[in-house]
Amino acid sequence: MDEQLYAIPVNDAFNEDSECPVCSMYASLEKNAIEFTMGPSYMEDDVRMETNETGFCAKHVEMMYGNQNRLGLGLMLHTHMQNLIKETEKAQKKGRSSGGGLFKKNTDGSAVSAYMRQLGKSCYICDRITRIFDRYIDTIFYLYEKDSAFKTKFDSSKGFCVDHYAVLYDAADAHMSGGALKDFTAKLDKLFLENMKRVCDDVEWYTDKFDYRNVDAPWKNSKDALVRAIKKLDSIELQL
């Protein structure tokens, strides 16, 4: 079963001291996807065929640039741009859709607009991550119901970021029902709010420390409060 195959990386993520274990899972997949794409695989025909068509989002092309394999990135971008030029030329020949006027722009049916919108939403790295990330989410629910040790880790975690709280909340409907769904939802809701309030309190004390009256007061747990708040709110991993 896929759930058993992915149990190790999911458990590893929940073993970390993280404000969102699901973010840790995603970050690991992202790192692996970048390394895979920038490794020898970029010369494989099936990989290049896909990267030529989909290209990369801004975030991941920046990460690929930082990988230092500039030759590999150059080769992929070159053939992707060749494909983009070919597809754009084909779309341009179809012309604009009818129905436009002085005060009306009708681009919904335009082949150029459709292709550019599709290209703007596509990314080889994102697609590669998503295929496995979805299986990780399935595995969380599988382990929660089948593995008491994992359930304990889940229930004692530091909660989740906004995005992944929503992912788990929505996915629960497809994996649970009845009392199990009700109990999981109650636990998930509690984990999210309790830990969001904890970080919120830390941010409050962080700002209070700028008051001259608190200059000699201890920082408590607030020194990295901004970093943790950004993680909770925007799923971004920053360094202190």
Backbone as CSV, one residue per row, in Angstrom:
resi,resn,N_x,N_y,N_z,CA_x,CA_y,CA_z,C_x,C_y,C_z
1,MET,0.842,-1.203,0.000,0.000,0.000,0.000,0.873,1.248,0.000
2,ASP,0.412,2.296,-0.718,1.145,3.553,-0.761,1.315,4.142,0.629
3,GLU,0.280,3.999,1.458,0.328,4.580,2.800,1.475,3.994,3.619
4,GLN,1.710,2.684,3.471,2.814,2.062,4.189,4.157,2.493,3.608
5,LEU,4.210,2.680,2.295,5.433,3.120,1.626,5.847,4.504,2.102
6,TYR,4.872,5.375,2.323,5.165,6.758,2.700,5.144,6.988,4.218
7,ALA,4.995,5.940,4.992,4.900,6.093,6.443,6.178,6.679,7.041
8,ILE,7.330,6.300,6.504,8.599,6.779,7.081,8.758,8.288,6.926
9,PRO,8.628,8.856,5.707,8.777,10.315,5.602,7.715,11.093,6.372
10,VAL,6.509,10.556,6.467,5.454,11.241,7.223,5.794,11.221,8.711
11,ASN,6.214,10.078,9.211,6.624,9.997,10.619,7.814,10.902,10.902
12,ASP,8.763,10.942,9.978,9.938,11.804,10.157,9.527,13.266,10.314
13,ALA,8.565,13.702,9.516,8.102,15.089,9.585,7.450,15.389,10.925
14,PHE,6.673,14.454,11.434,5.999,14.671,12.714,6.944,14.481,13.905
15,ASN,8.120,13.912,13.650,9.125,13.809,14.708,9.883,15.123,14.893
16,GLU,9.811,16.011,13.888,10.519,17.284,13.980,9.806,18.238,14.934
17,ASP,10.584,19.156,15.492,10.021,20.214,16.327,9.616,21.355,15.401
18,SER,8.433,21.238,14.813,8.017,22.154,13.754,6.663,22.774,14.053
19,GLU,6.497,24.015,13.618,5.200,24.683,13.742,4.181,24.118,12.759
20,CYS,4.667,23.359,11.767,3.750,22.694,10.831,4.464,21.493,10.212
21,PRO,4.191,20.285,10.691,4.822,19.092,10.128,4.530,18.907,8.638
22,VAL,3.375,19.360,8.192,3.042,19.211,6.775,3.936,20.108,5.920
23,CYS,4.297,21.279,6.444,5.274,22.134,5.758,6.605,21.406,5.630
24,SER,7.001,20.688,6.672,8.251,19.941,6.632,8.200,18.860,5.563
25,MET,7.059,18.192,5.443,6.883,17.192,4.408,7.020,17.812,3.025
26,TYR,6.382,18.961,2.844,6.415,19.627,1.541,7.831,20.094,1.206
27,ALA,8.517,20.653,2.202,9.874,21.159,1.976,10.815,20.035,1.562
28,SER,10.660,18.861,2.172,11.484,17.718,1.809,11.212,17.276,0.371
29,LEU,9.948,17.240,-0.004,9.587,16.887,-1.380,10.124,17.917,-2.370
30,GLU,10.054,19.181,-1.994,10.528,20.255,-2.866,12.029,20.131,-3.097
31,LYS,12.771,19.897,-2.027,14.226,19.725,-2.126,14.557,18.539,-3.027
32,ASN,13.864,17.422,-2.831,14.112,16.232,-3.642,13.767,16.465,-5.109
33,ALA,12.680,17.201,-5.349,12.265,17.465,-6.728,13.274,18.354,-7.455
34,ILE,13.807,19.345,-6.755,14.828,20.214,-7.348,16.077,19.403,-7.668
35,GLU,16.521,18.592,-6.713,17.720,17.791,-6.917,17.527,16.782,-8.044
36,PHE,16.342,16.188,-8.134,16.059,15.245,-9.215,16.115,15.947,-10.571
37,THR,15.460,17.088,-10.650,15.377,17.797,-11.921,16.734,18.329,-12.373
38,MET,17.540,18.778,-11.423,18.846,19.345,-11.761,19.946,18.289,-11.823
39,GLY,19.605,17.043,-11.538,20.573,15.953,-11.633,20.608,15.415,-13.057
40,PRO,21.161,14.217,-13.247,21.279,13.642,-14.592,19.950,13.472,-15.318
41,SER,18.846,13.471,-14.559,17.534,13.221,-15.166,17.146,14.266,-16.198
42,TYR,17.740,15.484,-16.112,17.324,16.524,-17.061,17.680,16.157,-18.499
43,MET,18.545,15.144,-18.693,18.897,14.703,-20.035,17.982,13.583,-20.536
44,GLU,17.113,13.069,-19.663,16.221,11.988,-20.072,15.075,12.528,-20.923
45,ASP,14.737,11.800,-21.961,13.756,12.280,-22.936,12.395,12.570,-22.308
46,ASP,11.915,11.666,-21.425,10.580,11.859,-20.859,10.532,13.076,-19.946
47,VAL,11.630,13.331,-19.221,11.679,14.511,-18.356,11.705,15.778,-19.201
48,ARG,12.552,15.803,-20.220,12.660,16.999,-21.052,11.370,17.272,-21.819
49,MET,10.688,16.226,-22.224,9.419,16.419,-22.918,8.423,17.151,-22.019
50,GLU,8.409,16.764,-20.743,7.481,17.390,-19.802,7.910,18.802,-19.433
51,THR,9.210,19.006,-19.183,9.673,20.358,-18.836,9.530,21.307,-20.019
52,ASN,9.686,20.799,-21.222,9.499,21.647,-22.408,8.080,22.186,-22.474
53,GLU,7.108,21.368,-22.087,5.703,21.764,-22.188,5.255,22.616,-21.005
54,THR,5.681,22.250,-19.800,5.145,22.920,-18.605,5.993,24.088,-18.127
55,GLY,7.320,24.000,-18.279,8.179,25.047,-17.745,8.202,25.005,-16.227
56,PHE,8.476,26.157,-15.605,8.637,26.228,-14.150,8.030,27.517,-13.615
57,CYS,7.508,27.458,-12.390,6.989,28.660,-11.742,8.166,29.525,-11.276
58,ALA,7.895,30.765,-10.907,8.944,31.706,-10.532,9.743,31.206,-9.330
59,LYS,9.043,30.677,-8.330,9.725,30.203,-7.123,10.706,29.091,-7.438
60,HIS,10.275,28.122,-8.229,11.114,26.955,-8.454,12.221,27.196,-9.469
61,VAL,12.015,28.088,-10.417,13.121,28.395,-11.330,14.210,29.155,-10.570
62,GLU,13.815,29.939,-9.576,14.805,30.629,-8.739,15.596,29.622,-7.907
63,MET,14.908,28.611,-7.369,15.588,27.574,-6.606,16.521,26.753,-7.501
64,MET,16.088,26.499,-8.725,16.924,25.757,-9.667,18.173,26.559,-10.025
65,TYR,18.027,27.848,-10.165,19.170,28.706,-10.462,20.184,28.653,-9.316
66,GLY,19.680,28.582,-8.105,20.550,28.498,-6.946,21.211,27.145,-6.778
67,ASN,20.772,26.144,-7.545,21.355,24.808,-7.464,22.762,24.745,-8.047
68,GLN,23.129,25.736,-8.859,24.460,25.861,-9.461,24.679,25.015,-10.717
69,ASN,23.737,24.162,-11.085,23.880,23.422,-12.351,23.360,24.319,-13.476
70,ARG,24.137,25.328,-13.808,23.696,26.325,-14.782,23.580,25.732,-16.186
71,LEU,24.436,24.763,-16.506,24.342,24.125,-17.822,23.012,23.394,-17.958
72,GLY,22.668,22.588,-16.945,21.408,21.853,-16.999,20.217,22.783,-17.095
73,LEU,20.225,23.859,-16.290,19.128,24.821,-16.331,19.064,25.495,-17.693
74,GLY,20.229,25.841,-18.235,20.256,26.485,-19.545,19.683,25.600,-20.635
75,LEU,20.035,24.329,-20.611,19.522,23.398,-21.617,18.002,23.251,-21.510
76,MET,17.498,23.149,-20.276,16.050,23.005,-20.089,15.299,24.263,-20.505
77,LEU,15.832,25.432,-20.129,15.165,26.679,-20.496,15.196,26.898,-21.998
78,HIS,16.303,26.498,-22.632,16.417,26.684,-24.082,15.353,25.896,-24.836
79,THR,15.225,24.598,-24.517,14.239,23.792,-25.242,12.810,24.155,-24.837
80,HIS,12.631,24.601,-23.589,11.297,25.069,-23.176,10.914,26.325,-23.960
81,MET,11.857,27.235,-24.136,11.577,28.454,-24.897,11.310,28.135,-26.364
82,GLN,12.017,27.166,-26.917,11.750,26.748,-28.293,10.321,26.240,-28.430
83,ASN,9.888,25.435,-27.451,8.520,24.914,-27.471,7.512,26.044,-27.303
84,LEU,7.816,27.000,-26.409,6.936,28.146,-26.191,6.765,28.954,-27.471
85,ILE,7.865,29.190,-28.183,7.807,29.955,-29.436,6.948,29.230,-30.462
86,LYS,7.145,27.913,-30.588,6.370,27.117,-31.551,4.875,27.157,-31.231
87,GLU,4.515,26.963,-29.951,3.107,26.950,-29.564,2.477,28.342,-29.675
88,THR,3.259,29.379,-29.388,2.746,30.745,-29.510,2.468,31.090,-30.959
89,GLU,3.356,30.690,-31.846,3.152,30.934,-33.279,1.882,30.251,-33.770
90,LYS,1.643,29.020,-33.308,0.423,28.308,-33.699,-0.810,29.024,-33.168
91,ALA,-0.736,29.506,-31.906,-1.877,30.208,-31.311,-2.134,31.536,-32.003
92,GLN,-1.076,32.254,-32.360,-1.232,33.550,-33.026,-1.927,33.407,-34.371
93,LYS,-1.671,32.326,-35.079,-2.278,32.108,-36.394,-3.793,31.945,-36.298
94,LYS,-4.286,31.559,-35.136,-5.724,31.393,-34.940,-6.425,32.727,-34.740
95,GLY,-5.636,33.765,-34.450,-6.201,35.105,-34.312,-7.004,35.298,-33.046
96,ARG,-7.597,36.487,-32.964,-8.438,36.813,-31.808,-9.826,36.234,-31.995
97,SER,-10.509,36.011,-30.876,-11.891,35.560,-30.956,-12.772,36.733,-31.351
98,SER,-13.893,36.448,-31.942,-14.815,37.510,-32.347,-15.588,38.016,-31.144
99,GLY,-16.198,39.158,-31.319,-17.047,39.696,-30.257,-16.440,40.857,-29.531
100,GLY,-15.191,41.214,-29.847,-14.573,42.348,-29.194,-15.102,43.658,-29.748
101,GLY,-14.983,44.700,-28.992,-15.439,46.012,-29.433,-14.654,47.093,-28.742
102,LEU,-15.072,48.330,-28.959,-14.348,49.464,-28.392,-14.318,49.397,-26.869
103,PHE,-15.436,48.991,-26.265,-15.529,48.966,-24.804,-15.585,47.536,-24.247
104,LYS,-15.254,46.564,-25.094,-15.339,45.177,-24.651,-14.134,44.392,-25.145
105,LYS,-13.470,43.742,-24.225,-12.346,42.897,-24.592,-12.734,41.444,-24.341
106,ASN,-12.851,40.688,-25.419,-13.238,39.295,-25.303,-12.026,38.426,-25.628
107,THR,-11.310,38.015,-24.599,-10.113,37.202,-24.816,-10.300,35.774,-24.319
108,ASP,-11.511,35.461,-23.807,-11.729,34.130,-23.242,-11.509,33.031,-24.268
109,GLY,-11.886,33.314,-25.526,-11.754,32.300,-26.560,-10.472,32.408,-27.349
110,SER,-9.608,33.320,-27.007,-8.366,33.517,-27.739,-7.390,32.395,-27.439
111,ALA,-6.826,31.802,-28.495,-5.855,30.722,-28.312,-4.597,31.232,-27.623
112,VAL,-4.209,32.471,-27.947,-3.022,33.052,-27.313,-3.252,33.203,-25.816
113,SER,-4.391,33.788,-25.437,-4.690,33.995,-24.020,-4.791,32.675,-23.275
114,ALA,-5.439,31.698,-23.883,-5.598,30.392,-23.236,-4.245,29.734,-23.012
115,TYR,-3.367,29.809,-24.015,-2.058,29.185,-23.874,-1.224,29.885,-22.810
116,MET,-1.260,31.212,-22.796,-0.467,31.958,-21.819,-0.977,31.730,-20.398
117,ARG,-2.313,31.632,-20.243,-2.865,31.348,-18.914,-2.448,29.958,-18.445
118,GLN,-2.507,28.999,-19.359,-2.102,27.635,-19.027,-0.627,27.598,-18.643
119,LEU,0.201,28.285,-19.399,1.639,28.309,-19.136,1.941,28.977,-17.797
120,GLY,1.173,30.022,-17.471,1.393,30.746,-16.221,1.073,29.934,-14.983
121,LYS,0.269,28.871,-15.153,-0.122,28.048,-14.003,0.640,26.726,-13.942
122,SER,1.483,26.448,-14.922,2.132,25.143,-14.977,3.572,25.199,-14.477
123,CYS,3.992,24.113,-13.842,5.359,24.020,-13.326,5.697,22.548,-13.136
124,TYR,6.766,22.115,-13.740,7.188,20.709,-13.635,7.467,20.328,-12.184
125,ILE,8.139,21.203,-11.440,8.474,20.913,-10.049,7.205,20.811,-9.198
126,CYS,6.299,21.784,-9.356,5.039,21.753,-8.596,4.275,20.463,-8.872
127,ASP,4.198,20.073,-10.147,3.465,18.860,-10.507,4.100,17.629,-9.872
128,ARG,5.414,17.581,-9.895,6.126,16.434,-9.319,5.891,16.348,-7.812
129,ILE,5.904,17.495,-7.147,5.663,17.528,-5.700,4.237,17.089,-5.390
130,THR,3.277,17.648,-6.120,1.866,17.397,-5.833,1.508,15.924,-5.924
131,ARG,2.083,15.241,-6.918,1.766,13.819,-7.091,2.102,13.012,-5.838
132,ILE,3.209,13.344,-5.187,3.617,12.599,-3.992,2.996,13.208,-2.729
133,PHE,2.876,14.525,-2.709,2.323,15.210,-1.536,0.912,14.715,-1.233
134,ASP,0.107,14.504,-2.253,-1.250,13.997,-2.050,-1.235,12.628,-1.373
135,ARG,-0.245,11.815,-1.737,-0.126,10.494,-1.096,0.307,10.638,0.359
136,TYR,1.129,11.649,0.649,1.519,11.906,2.036,0.300,12.267,2.885
137,ILE,-0.583,13.083,2.325,-1.799,13.468,3.056,-2.652,12.234,3.333
138,ASP,-2.798,11.373,2.325,-3.531,10.118,2.535,-2.904,9.309,3.672
139,THR,-1.577,9.299,3.709,-0.856,8.509,4.702,-1.069,9.042,6.113
140,ILE,-1.198,10.347,6.254,-1.472,10.937,7.568,-2.751,10.340,8.154
141,PHE,-3.789,10.265,7.351,-5.063,9.727,7.840,-4.978,8.226,8.088
142,TYR,-4.251,7.531,7.221,-4.069,6.090,7.405,-3.378,5.811,8.733
143,LEU,-2.279,6.536,8.993,-1.526,6.323,10.232,-2.323,6.774,11.460
144,TYR,-3.074,7.843,11.305,-3.856,8.357,12.429,-4.842,7.299,12.935
145,GLU,-5.391,6.527,12.013,-6.381,5.518,12.389,-5.752,4.161,12.733
146,LYS,-4.582,3.872,12.145,-3.999,2.536,12.296,-2.828,2.469,13.265
147,ASP,-2.175,3.594,13.544,-0.936,3.594,14.324,-1.101,4.492,15.542
148,SER,-1.216,3.879,16.717,-1.463,4.664,17.930,-0.287,5.581,18.263
149,ALA,0.941,5.143,17.935,2.118,5.978,18.201,2.083,7.238,17.346
150,PHE,1.675,7.085,16.086,1.570,8.264,15.221,0.454,9.187,15.700
151,LYS,-0.664,8.605,16.100,-1.787,9.420,16.592,-1.335,10.275,17.776
152,THR,-0.511,9.685,18.649,0.009,10.436,19.793,0.872,11.599,19.322
153,LYS,1.714,11.338,18.315,2.566,12.403,17.764,1.729,13.501,17.123
154,PHE,0.710,13.114,16.400,-0.176,14.081,15.761,-0.859,14.946,16.812
155,ASP,-1.425,14.284,17.831,-2.185,14.996,18.854,-1.317,15.906,19.715
156,SER,-0.017,15.636,19.778,0.880,16.458,20.594,1.733,17.401,19.743
157,SER,1.403,17.526,18.464,2.166,18.411,17.573,1.876,19.876,17.886
158,LYS,2.612,20.771,17.227,2.424,22.198,17.428,1.423,22.791,16.436
159,GLY,0.564,21.938,15.903,-0.456,22.436,14.984,0.077,22.599,13.578
160,PHE,-0.597,23.459,12.799,-0.316,23.551,11.375,-0.438,24.992,10.895
161,CYS,0.161,25.251,9.755,0.005,26.569,9.141,-1.416,26.700,8.595
162,VAL,-1.781,27.897,8.196,-3.133,28.156,7.687,-3.457,27.261,6.499
163,ASP,-2.535,27.206,5.537,-2.776,26.445,4.312,-2.961,24.963,4.601
164,HIS,-2.104,24.387,5.417,-2.162,22.945,5.637,-3.227,22.541,6.658
165,TYR,-3.632,23.463,7.508,-4.824,23.221,8.332,-6.032,23.024,7.417
166,ALA,-6.157,23.885,6.404,-7.265,23.779,5.455,-7.169,22.487,4.639
167,VAL,-5.953,22.110,4.249,-5.757,20.868,3.485,-6.240,19.667,4.291
168,LEU,-5.822,19.584,5.544,-6.223,18.462,6.387,-7.711,18.492,6.709
169,TYR,-8.226,19.690,6.951,-9.651,19.836,7.272,-10.511,19.324,6.113
170,ASP,-10.170,19.742,4.902,-10.952,19.345,3.724,-10.755,17.867,3.391
171,ALA,-9.514,17.378,3.522,-9.226,15.989,3.149,-9.874,14.996,4.100
172,ALA,-10.140,15.416,5.319,-10.717,14.499,6.309,-12.040,13.904,5.835
173,ASP,-12.820,14.677,5.091,-14.117,14.191,4.597,-13.975,12.963,3.710
174,ALA,-12.858,12.886,2.980,-12.662,11.768,2.055,-12.079,10.540,2.741
175,HIS,-11.612,10.688,3.979,-10.942,9.581,4.657,-11.683,9.080,5.894
176,MET,-12.598,9.896,6.413,-13.278,9.527,7.656,-14.768,9.826,7.559
177,SER,-15.492,9.277,8.489,-16.931,9.556,8.553,-17.405,9.348,9.983
178,GLY,-18.612,9.790,10.254,-19.228,9.560,11.556,-18.431,10.092,12.728
179,GLY,-18.351,9.270,13.768,-17.664,9.682,14.988,-16.183,9.928,14.791
180,ALA,-15.548,9.124,13.925,-14.112,9.291,13.675,-13.829,10.657,13.075
181,LEU,-14.667,11.066,12.126,-14.501,12.379,11.499,-14.738,13.493,12.509
182,LYS,-15.752,13.328,13.328,-16.059,14.343,14.343,-14.906,14.498,15.334
183,ASP,-14.361,13.376,15.783,-13.267,13.412,16.763,-12.005,14.017,16.148
184,PHE,-11.698,13.621,14.911,-10.506,14.157,14.247,-10.642,15.655,14.040
185,THR,-11.808,16.096,13.605,-12.036,17.521,13.363,-11.875,18.323,14.648
186,ALA,-12.413,17.794,15.739,-12.291,18.489,17.027,-10.828,18.610,17.442
187,LYS,-10.062,17.543,17.266,-8.634,17.571,17.613,-7.881,18.536,16.703
188,LEU,-8.156,18.475,15.399,-7.483,19.354,14.437,-7.793,20.816,14.728
189,ASP,-9.052,21.122,14.987,-9.453,22.502,15.306,-8.733,23.005,16.553
190,LYS,-8.674,22.152,17.557,-8.033,22.549,18.813,-6.537,22.782,18.617
191,LEU,-5.887,21.869,17.897,-4.452,22.020,17.630,-4.155,23.325,16.901
192,PHE,-4.980,23.625,15.909,-4.743,24.830,15.116,-4.880,26.093,15.958
193,LEU,-6.010,26.216,16.657,-6.254,27.457,17.403,-5.337,27.608,18.613
194,GLU,-5.133,26.543,19.360,-4.270,26.647,20.549,-2.862,27.085,20.170
195,ASN,-2.341,26.524,19.103,-0.971,26.840,18.705,-0.875,28.164,17.958
196,MET,-1.931,28.544,17.262,-1.948,29.873,16.647,-1.976,30.940,17.748
197,LYS,-2.764,30.705,18.798,-2.812,31.641,19.927,-1.458,31.695,20.651
198,ARG,-0.807,30.551,20.778,0.505,30.511,21.431,1.512,31.391,20.677
199,VAL,1.559,31.234,19.366,2.492,32.036,18.569,2.073,33.505,18.565
200,CYS,0.774,33.750,18.537,0.265,35.127,18.589,0.711,35.809,19.880
201,ASP,0.627,35.089,20.996,1.079,35.641,22.282,2.575,35.924,22.265
202,ASP,3.336,35.048,21.621,4.782,35.262,21.516,5.101,36.507,20.693
203,VAL,4.338,36.718,19.616,4.538,37.915,18.792,4.191,39.171,19.598
204,GLU,3.133,39.083,20.403,2.752,40.231,21.224,3.880,40.598,22.184
205,TRP,4.468,39.577,22.837,5.553,39.871,23.766,6.792,40.377,23.015
206,TYR,7.010,39.864,21.812,8.130,40.340,20.988,7.997,41.851,20.752
207,THR,6.785,42.288,20.411,6.584,43.726,20.175,6.654,44.521,21.482
208,ASP,6.167,43.913,22.574,6.227,44.593,23.874,7.665,44.828,24.329
209,LYS,8.582,43.969,23.888,9.979,44.111,24.273,10.610,45.398,23.721
210,PHE,9.979,46.002,22.732,10.493,47.256,22.178,10.128,48.455,23.060
211,ASP,9.249,48.233,24.014,8.904,49.270,24.985,10.061,49.394,25.974
212,TYR,10.524,50.607,26.207,11.672,50.820,27.089,11.451,50.249,28.487
213,ARG,10.186,50.143,28.877,9.890,49.620,30.213,10.176,48.121,30.308
214,ASN,10.289,47.451,29.168,10.532,46.006,29.167,11.946,45.646,28.723
215,VAL,12.812,46.645,28.649,14.144,46.398,28.116,14.907,45.342,28.902
216,ASP,14.694,45.271,30.179,15.403,44.295,31.005,14.591,43.030,31.269
217,ALA,13.399,42.965,30.731,12.549,41.786,30.925,13.048,40.636,30.037
218,PRO,12.819,39.409,30.447,13.271,38.270,29.623,12.483,38.183,28.313
219,TRP,13.132,37.613,27.297,12.476,37.442,25.996,11.427,36.333,26.032
220,LYS,11.513,35.463,27.019,10.640,34.280,27.094,10.833,33.450,25.815
221,ASN,9.745,33.162,25.122,9.853,32.362,23.889,9.655,33.213,22.636
222,SER,9.956,34.496,22.717,9.572,35.396,21.634,10.690,35.777,20.662
223,LYS,11.931,35.345,20.902,13.019,35.786,20.031,12.800,35.405,18.566
224,ASP,12.244,34.241,18.337,11.982,33.806,16.959,10.492,33.883,16.615
225,ALA,9.765,34.724,17.325,8.307,34.797,17.148,7.910,35.198,15.736
226,LEU,8.620,36.152,15.140,8.265,36.590,13.787,8.450,35.464,12.772
227,VAL,9.552,34.730,12.914,9.818,33.607,12.011,8.710,32.566,12.116
228,ARG,8.317,32.261,13.351,7.275,31.252,13.540,5.901,31.754,13.101
229,ALA,5.637,33.045,13.283,4.360,33.615,12.840,4.244,33.560,11.323
230,ILE,5.339,33.867,10.633,5.337,33.818,9.170,5.135,32.382,8.694
231,LYS,5.721,31.440,9.416,5.516,30.025,9.079,4.049,29.647,9.244
232,LYS,3.448,30.067,10.356,2.045,29.745,10.605,1.125,30.368,9.554
233,LEU,1.398,31.606,9.197,0.490,32.342,8.328,0.714,32.079,6.845
234,ASP,1.985,31.918,6.445,2.288,31.863,5.008,3.098,30.656,4.569
235,SER,3.333,29.699,5.448,4.048,28.458,5.110,5.462,28.717,4.600
236,ILE,6.080,29.812,5.057,7.422,30.169,4.608,8.433,29.875,5.707
237,GLU,9.504,29.211,5.343,10.568,28.878,6.303,11.651,29.928,6.212
238,LEU,11.786,30.738,7.262,12.809,31.779,7.315,13.822,31.436,8.405
239,GLN,15.011,32.003,8.255,16.034,31.833,9.274,16.001,33.012,10.222
240,LEU,16.272,32.755,11.495,16.263,33.816,12.500,17.426,34.769,12.253
